[in-house]
Amino acid sequence: MKKLTLLLIIISIVFSINIYAADDGDESSSVISEVLKRRLEEEKLMEKKEDPDALVNMGDEYFEKTAYEKARDSYQKAFDLAPQFPGIKLKVYKAQIMYLLEKYRLVFYIVGVIGILMLLLRIYSYFLSGAPQRAENQKAKKLKALKDDFIAGKYDDTIKIANELQKSNYAFSIQDKFSIHSLLAKSYYKKGVFNNAKIHAVEALKLRSVAPDLHDLLTDIFLKMKDHSPRAIKEYEIALKKRPNDTKIINLLFDYYYAKKEISDQAINIYNKVFKYQPENLQALDMICLRGIRKKDVSASVIAIYERVLKELRPDDTKLKQLLLKAYYNNKRFKELIPIAKELLLKGGFVEDKEMHKFLFDAFKAERKLDDIEAFYSQLKEKYPESAVLQQIMDEHTGRKEDVNIENNLSGDFASKGIKICPICAHINLKDADFCEKCKKPLNL
């Protein structure tokens, strides 16, 4: 049937050529030849479409040319004609897949890019979520290395690691910062770089003030640098509580306080310490005396200080003599009082000072030297003849002397004779009197 059809087609072509050959000439012959050629190709194609082998070969050609849709169709027709053809089903699937990939290539590309980005994002998120912990572990590792190097005496390495940690972006706790500054201070101290050691010790103590080892370190640094700054003085005072007999600290504090002429309790404590182990230190002696003068101290403990200052430093200091006079009186050291009182009354211009006259009278009485009063006051009268206060005192003394003579002539129990003798001024009072009629002092002492 196929051969007959082909024969008819050929006859038709030949007939057509003979009919139009005369009119069209060479041009018509060319067209007819082309038509004939196409018809032959179509016939061959029709034959191939009915031949599984030819369809498979055609599909392979399309596949190699990346015409995957046509390759798929050829393979599918071959499969429809001969399902048992070896590997034909696989070729169909393969061509179909490649066709889809080719057709939806952009979509697959976008999906692939999105998938890759999502994967990268998940990986980044994973690493990002673990970053703080990794940073914390790294920080802990470096802090441990810092301590290990210091313990091993590797001070250069300790300083290097500590400086790296300070420049890093790690989040440090207060304790971590304290450890870094503390180890830096100690390492620099060991290296003899005292200024850097001081800086880091101060920074460490800002973070934690209770650190005895750092206070001791800072004190030693200040001592080596002979520092008199307020911070150094503060450290010296702290150290002195633990080392009360440290002469270096005492001397530095003494120089500081003495330069300021300070007489605070802390300063006086230092002056006393210096004076204790350096009795010849007249500066300390003078400052202790000055504190006594300002405080108007008349206790027994300062008498020796006042005496020595008067003797060795300020023999003409009348204010100090007045204070010493009161100290003698309060502590009933009348023997030492008498010469100072005489000097002040006679040469110091205190003839109008009634209190000083009282001190002298009481001292004469306590020392049983009332007879010496007349001679001394006669001397005063010659020097100050116009003094009304002196005349009044001398008149009172005369009356007192008469009372004393009366008292000496009386014997037996004064109360039985109806009188009371004033123990202050020796005035004779009635026995029922509670206060002296003359000096107004209580009689029942």
C-alpha positions in Angstrom: 0.0 0.0 0.0 2.8 2.4 0.9 4.7 1.5 -2.3 1.6 2.2 -4.4 1.1 5.5 -2.8 4.7 6.5 -3.4 4.4 5.4 -7.1 1.3 7.6 -7.6 3.1 10.5 -6.1 6.1 10.1 -8.4 3.8 9.8 -11.5 2.0 13.0 -10.4 5.2 14.8 -10.0 6.5 13.8 -13.5 3.2 14.7 -15.1 3.2 18.1 -13.4 6.7 18.7 -14.6 5.8 17.8 -18.2 2.8 20.1 -18.1 4.5 23.2 -16.8 7.9 22.6 -18.3 7.2 24.5 -21.5 5.7 27.6 -19.8 7.9 28.1 -16.8 11.2 27.0 -18.2 14.1 26.5 -15.9 12.4 28.4 -13.0 9.4 26.1 -13.0 11.6 23.0 -13.1 13.5 24.3 -10.0 10.2 24.8 -8.1 9.0 21.4 -9.0 12.2 19.8 -7.9 11.9 21.6 -4.6 8.4 20.4 -4.2 9.3 16.9 -5.1 12.1 17.0 -2.6 9.9 18.1 0.2 7.3 15.5 -0.7 10.0 12.9 -0.5 11.2 14.2 2.9 7.6 14.2 4.2 7.1 10.7 3.0 10.3 9.6 4.7 9.1 11.4 7.8 5.8 9.6 7.6 7.6 6.4 7.4 9.8 7.3 10.3 6.7 8.2 12.4 5.6 4.6 11.9 9.0 3.2 12.8 10.0 2.9 16.5 13.7 2.8 15.8 13.5 5.8 13.6 11.5 7.7 16.3 14.1 6.8 18.9 16.9 8.0 16.7 15.0 11.2 15.9 14.4 11.7 19.6 18.1 11.2 20.3 18.9 13.9 17.7 16.5 16.3 19.2 17.9 15.5 22.7 21.4 16.3 21.6 20.2 19.6 20.1 18.4 20.4 23.5 15.0 20.3 21.7 13.7 18.4 24.7 10.0 18.8 23.9 10.4 17.3 20.5 12.7 14.5 21.8 10.0 13.7 24.4 7.3 13.5 21.8 9.4 11.2 19.6 10.2 9.0 22.5 6.6 8.9 23.6 5.4 7.9 20.0 8.1 5.2 19.9 6.9 4.0 23.3 3.3 4.0 22.1 4.3 1.9 19.0 6.7 -0.4 20.9 6.4 -0.3 24.7 8.8 -3.1 24.9 11.6 -1.1 23.2 14.6 -1.3 25.5 15.1 1.9 27.6 12.3 3.8 25.9 10.4 4.5 29.1 13.5 5.9 30.7 14.2 8.1 27.7 10.7 9.5 27.9 11.1 10.4 31.6 14.6 11.8 30.9 13.4 14.0 28.1 10.3 15.1 30.1 12.5 16.1 33.0 14.9 18.0 30.8 12.0 19.7 29.1 10.5 20.8 32.4 13.9 22.0 33.5 14.4 23.9 30.4 10.9 25.4 30.4 10.9 26.4 34.0 14.6 27.1 34.3 14.2 30.6 35.7 11.7 29.4 38.3 14.1 26.6 39.3 16.9 29.1 39.4 15.0 31.5 41.7 13.9 28.6 43.9 17.4 27.3 44.1 18.8 30.7 45.0 16.2 31.2 47.6 16.9 27.7 49.0 20.6 28.5 49.2 20.0 31.8 50.9 17.7 30.1 53.4 20.4 27.5 54.1 23.0 30.2 54.5 20.7 32.2 56.8 20.1 29.1 58.9 23.8 28.5 59.2 24.4 32.2 60.0 21.7 32.0 62.7 23.2 29.0 64.1 26.7 30.6 64.4 25.2 33.8 65.6 23.2 32.1 68.4 26.4 30.5 69.6 28.6 33.6 69.3 28.0 34.9 72.9 28.9 31.5 74.4 32.0 31.2 72.2 33.0 34.8 73.1 32.4 33.9 76.8 34.5 30.8 76.5 37.3 32.7 74.7 37.2 35.4 77.4 37.4 32.8 80.2 40.3 31.2 78.4 42.2 34.4 78.2 41.5 35.4 81.8 42.8 32.0 82.9 45.9 32.5 80.8 46.4 35.9 82.4 46.3 34.5 85.9 48.5 31.5 85.0 51.2 33.8 83.5 51.2 36.0 86.5 51.6 33.0 88.9 54.4 31.7 86.7 56.2 35.0 87.0 55.7 35.8 83.3 55.0 39.5 83.9 55.6 40.7 80.3 53.1 38.1 79.1 50.6 39.1 81.8 50.8 42.8 80.8 50.4 41.9 77.1 47.3 39.7 77.7 45.8 42.2 80.1 46.2 45.1 77.6 44.7 42.9 74.8 41.7 42.2 77.0 41.2 45.9 77.7 41.2 46.6 74.0 38.8 43.8 73.2 35.0 43.9 73.0 34.4 41.3 75.6 31.7 42.1 78.3 33.6 42.1 81.6 32.0 41.8 85.0 33.3 44.1 87.9 35.2 41.2 89.2 36.9 40.6 85.8 37.8 44.3 85.5 39.2 44.2 89.1 41.3 41.1 88.3 42.7 42.7 85.2 43.7 46.0 86.9 45.0 44.2 89.9 47.3 41.9 88.0 48.5 44.8 85.8 49.3 46.8 89.0 51.2 43.8 90.5 53.0 43.0 87.2 54.1 46.6 86.7 55.3 46.7 90.3 57.4 43.6 89.8 58.8 45.2 86.7 59.6 48.4 88.6 57.3 50.6 86.5 55.7 52.2 89.6 53.7 55.0 87.9 51.8 52.4 85.8 51.4 50.2 88.8 50.0 53.1 90.8 47.4 53.9 88.0 46.1 50.4 87.8 46.1 49.9 91.6 43.9 53.0 92.0 41.6 51.8 89.2 41.3 48.4 90.9 40.4 49.9 94.2 37.7 52.0 92.6 36.0 48.7 91.7 36.6 47.1 95.1 37.8 49.1 98.0 38.2 46.2 100.3 41.5 44.8 99.0 44.2 44.7 101.7 46.9 43.4 99.3 46.3 46.3 96.9 46.3 48.9 99.7 49.7 47.5 100.8 51.0 47.5 97.3 49.8 51.1 96.7 51.4 52.2 100.0 54.7 50.7 99.0 54.5 52.4 95.6 53.9 55.7 97.2 56.7 55.2 99.7 59.1 54.4 96.8 57.9 57.4 94.9 58.0 59.6 98.1 54.5 60.7 97.1 52.8 63.4 99.3 49.6 63.6 97.3 46.2 63.4 99.1 45.7 59.9 97.8 49.1 58.8 99.1 48.3 60.4 102.5 45.1 58.4 102.6 46.9 55.2 101.9 49.6 56.0 104.5 46.8 56.5 107.1 45.2 53.2 106.2 48.6 51.4 106.3 49.5 53.0 109.7 46.6 51.2 111.3 48.2 47.9 110.4 51.8 49.1 110.8 51.7 51.5 113.7 55.4 51.5 114.1 56.4 51.9 110.5 58.9 54.8 110.7 58.8 55.4 106.9 55.1 56.0 106.9 55.3 58.0 110.2 58.0 60.3 108.8 56.2 60.9 105.5 53.0 61.7 107.3 54.9 64.0 109.7 56.4 65.9 106.8 53.0 66.3 105.2 51.2 67.4 108.4 54.0 69.7 109.6 54.2 71.4 106.2 50.5 72.3 106.6 50.9 73.0 110.3 48.0 70.7 110.8 46.9 69.9 114.4 44.1 67.4 113.7 43.8 64.3 115.9 45.5 62.2 113.2 48.3 64.8 112.9 48.8 65.0 116.7 49.0 61.2 116.8 51.8 61.3 114.2 53.6 64.1 116.2 53.4 62.0 119.3 54.8 59.0 117.5 57.7 61.0 116.1 58.4 62.6 119.5 58.3 59.2 121.1 61.1 57.7 119.1 62.8 61.0 118.3 62.7 63.1 121.5 65.1 65.5 120.0 62.7 66.4 117.2 61.7 70.0 118.3 59.3 70.3 115.3 57.1 67.5 116.6 57.4 69.0 120.1 56.4 72.4 118.9 53.3 71.1 117.1 52.2 69.1 120.1 52.6 72.3 122.2 50.7 74.3 119.6 47.8 71.9 119.7 47.8 72.2 123.5 47.7 76.0 123.3 44.8 76.0 120.8 42.9 73.5 122.9 43.8 75.3 126.1 45.0 72.0 127.5 46.0 72.2 131.2 46.2 68.5 131.8 49.2 67.0 133.6 50.4 65.2 130.3 51.2 68.5 128.6 53.2 70.2 131.4 56.5 68.6 130.3 55.8 69.7 126.7 55.1 73.3 127.8 58.2 73.4 130.0 60.5 72.1 127.3 59.1 74.4 124.6 59.7 77.4 127.0 63.1 76.2 127.7 64.3 75.3 124.2 62.1 77.1 121.7 60.1 80.1 123.0 61.4 81.3 126.4 59.6 84.6 126.1 56.1 83.2 125.1 53.9 84.8 127.7 50.8 83.0 126.5 52.4 79.7 126.9 53.6 80.7 130.4 50.0 81.6 131.3 48.8 78.3 130.1 51.6 76.5 132.0 50.7 78.5 135.1 47.1 77.2 134.9 48.3 73.7 134.3 50.5 73.9 137.5 47.5 75.3 139.5 45.0 72.7 138.2 47.5 69.9 139.0 48.5 71.5 142.4 52.1 71.8 141.5 52.4 75.0 143.5 56.2 75.0 143.9 56.7 75.3 140.1 53.8 77.8 140.0 55.3 80.5 142.3 58.3 81.5 140.2 56.3 81.8 136.9 53.5 83.7 138.7 56.1 86.1 140.1 57.7 86.6 136.7 54.5 87.3 135.0 53.2 89.7 137.6 56.5 91.5 137.9 57.7 91.6 134.3 54.9 90.4 132.1 52.5 93.2 132.9 49.8 91.0 134.5 49.6 93.1 137.7 45.9 93.7 137.0 45.1 90.0 136.6 43.2 89.1 139.8 43.2 85.4 138.9 46.9 85.3 138.7 47.1 86.9 142.2 44.8 84.3 143.5 46.9 81.5 142.0 50.0 83.0 143.7 48.3 83.5 147.1 47.0 79.9 147.0 50.4 78.6 146.1 52.1 80.6 148.9 49.5 79.2 151.3 49.9 75.6 150.1 53.6 75.9 150.4 53.3 77.7 153.8 55.2 80.8 152.5 52.7 83.5 153.5 55.6 85.5 155.0 57.1 85.8 151.5 54.0 87.6 150.2 54.8 91.0 151.8 58.3 91.2 150.4 57.1 90.3 146.9 54.1 92.7 146.9 56.2 95.5 148.2 58.4 95.0 145.2 55.3 95.1 143.0 54.1 98.2 144.7 57.4 99.9 144.0 57.1 99.1 140.3 53.3 99.7 139.9 52.5 102.4 142.5 49.4 103.5 140.7 47.7 100.1 140.4 44.4 100.2 142.2 44.0 96.4 141.8 47.4 95.8 143.5 46.4 98.2 146.4 43.1 96.3 146.9 44.9 93.0 147.0 47.4 94.2 149.5 44.7 95.6 151.8 42.9 92.2 151.6 46.1 90.5 152.5 46.6 92.7 155.5 43.1 91.8 156.7 43.8 88.2 156.0 47.0 88.3 158.0 45.2 89.7 161.0 42.6 87.0 160.8 45.3 84.4 160.6 47.0 85.9 163.8 43.6 85.7 165.6 43.2 82.1 164.4 46.7 81.2 165.7 45.8 82.7 169.1 42.7 80.7 169.4 42.9 77.2 170.7 40.6 74.3 171.3 37.4 73.7 169.3 36.5 76.7 167.1 32.9 75.6 167.0 32.7 75.7 170.8 33.8 79.3 170.6 31.1 80.2 168.1 33.2 80.8 165.1 34.3 79.2 161.8 37.6 79.9 160.0 37.3 80.2 156.2 39.8 77.7 154.7 40.2 80.0 151.7 40.9 83.5 153.1 41.2 82.6 156.8 38.3 85.1 157.6 36.6 84.5 161.0 32.8 83.8 160.5 30.0 82.9 162.9 29.7 79.2 163.5 26.2 79.0 161.9 27.4 80.6 158.6 27.5 78.4 155.5 29.5 80.9 153.3 32.4 83.1 154.1 31.4 86.6 154.8 34.4 88.0 153.0 35.2 85.8 150.0 31.8 84.2 149.7 33.2 80.7 149.4 31.5 77.7 151.1 32.8 77.1 154.6 32.0 73.4 154.8 34.7 72.1 152.4 
